[in-house]
């Protein structure tokens, strides 16, 4: 089961969205981590796409016809299409 970012009771401090803090502490808001991962993937020419569904945030990666979804609200856990739907 995937966790919703919105349903989480955790309050994110300002440092969780500041890039230099996220890089230093290696922890941050799920969307900040997603933006960082997305930027790095573009740099190495790997295509990923943001998917947002009512509080659920994912990065989608397709490899050899198989879609994988990185759950940004669940510590980057990867889901396959059958788990995602």
Secondary structure, 3 states (H helix, E strand, C coil): CCCCCCCCCCCCCHHHCCHHHHHHHCCCCHHHHHHHHHHHHHHCCCCEEEEEECCEEEEEEEECCEEEEEECCCCCEEEEHHHHC
